[in-house]
Amino acid sequence: MFALETGLGGYAGAESEEPIRVWIERGDGSITRGLIGVLSEDGASIQLTGPASVAAGDDVAVRIAVSRNSPTLGAVARVLSVRSSGAAPECELEWTHSGPERGQLAALVASLS
């Protein structure tokens, strides 16, 4: 597994000073927003920027925005955990999708390294 540490603010690295934003949507339409701290081909660690409307075990739709000027990447995931310790809540996601979107995610991880 290759994992990309994007930093505390979710920054992708020297080329981009923009945080990698994520929107996590439950089946009932509620949305939780956050910043990606660690991104891999298997999942992501998200620092939530507001209250968590997700719980461990939820199947969710995810949109990843690397920059304001590029299209978002869609994914499907399962919430592994939600923690409220520290300054901001965090959640761990495990990607569950397959097909072309999985290849796009792999390409995104590779492009950010």
Sequence and secondary structure as in RCSB ss.txt:
>XXXX:A:sequence
MFALETGLGGYAGAESEEPIRVWIERGDGSITRGLIGVLSEDGASIQLTGPASVAAGDDVAVRIAVSRNSPTLGA
VARVLSVRSSGAAPECELEWTHSGPERGQLAALVASLS
>XXXX:A:secstr
  EEE  TT EEETTEEEE EEEEE TTS EEEEEEEEEESSEEEEEESS     TT EEEEEEES TTS  EEE
EEEEEEEE  SSS EEEEEE   THHHHHHHHHHHHH 
